[in-house]
């Protein structure tokens, strides 16, 4: 039987996914369109390009994670090396250089959306696979999955509350408060 502590620490890893999902689903494209002035066509193309890269990276990371051998196990090395680059990519995604124009914003969005998706894949694919390796017991695995899903939602909800109450407050314009997005990138990275 796994301890609650083990399940909780494992579940904490899913917060990475929750944070990425909130940023990508609710804030990223809106920020580039409404606050930075990137055209909708270019923003959509950048998002599509990043998804294509993600579709290729997911099975590749799964394959390499399944066949990797190290003194830390098959999964932990991938998870460890992805955290800081993922955080840097999130920060940079929400902090593009000032006045780089449409093409510059498009390239910036493409590059850092691809990198953020790549590094979250390098973390989350081995993380999810690790759950099945923690215990052979079916009910324990179901419990581990429950912790993982719960912590993912908690991470996403915490970021939403922090964002809407502190980083993009309605009295400063809410989601139109351009300066708040740089701080959103920093908080998400942390």
FENKA-V860515 format. One record per helix or strand of 3 or more residues. SS is the DSSP state (@ for helix, = for strand). FROM is the first residue (numbers start at 1). TO is the last residue. If there is no record, write none. Layout:
SS|FROM|TO ; SS|FROM|TO
This chain:
@|4|12 ; @|15|35 ; @|40|67 ; @|76|93 ; @|101|134 ; @|138|167 ; @|170|172 ; @|174|176 ; @|178|189
